């Protein structure tokens, strides 16, 4: 959450790796699948929150790259 807030406020996503963020999204997705397989609501919910946060960071990162390319 702190990383999302900092990226949102400052618009600085230079230190965030796209590859690592995508890898995190994949990992969280797999954890959600695992949670569904074992019917564990906490595993599903917490990883769904992580997917949302990691997606926000990725969107902010991609927006930052696009605007930096336009300059």
C-alpha positions, -999 to 999 in steps of 0.1 A, spaced: 0 0 0 27 25 8 43 19 -26 10 26 -44 5 58 -24 40 70 -32 37 62 -69 3 79 -70 13 111 -52 47 116 -67 43 99 -101 78 85 -96 79 48 -107 115 48 -118 125 23 -90 97 -1 -98 106 -31 -120 79 -40 -146 91 -76 -147 90 -80 -109 55 -65 -108 43 -88 -136 59 -118 -117 41 -107 -86 8 -105 -104 13 -140 -117 22 -153 -82 -8 -137 -66 -30 -152 -94 -16 -186 -87 -23 -181 -49 -59 -172 -58 -62 -205 -78 -47 -224 -48 -72 -206 -25 -100 -216 -47 -88 -252 -48 -87 -255 -10 -117 -232 -5 -98 -208 17 -115 -174 18 -86 -156 35 -61 -168 9 -84 -157 -19 -93 -123 -4 -58 -112 6 -43 -122 -27 -71 -105 -46 -62 -73 -27 -26 -78 -37 -36 -83 -73 -55 -49 -72 -25 -31 -56 0 -47 -79 -22 -38 -109 -24 -2 -98 14 0 -96 18 -15 -130 -7 9 -145 11 38 -129 44 25 -141 31 21 -177 16 56 -176 49 70 -164 67 53 -193 42 65 -218 44 101 -206 82 100 -204 83 87 -240 61 116 -252 84 142 -237 
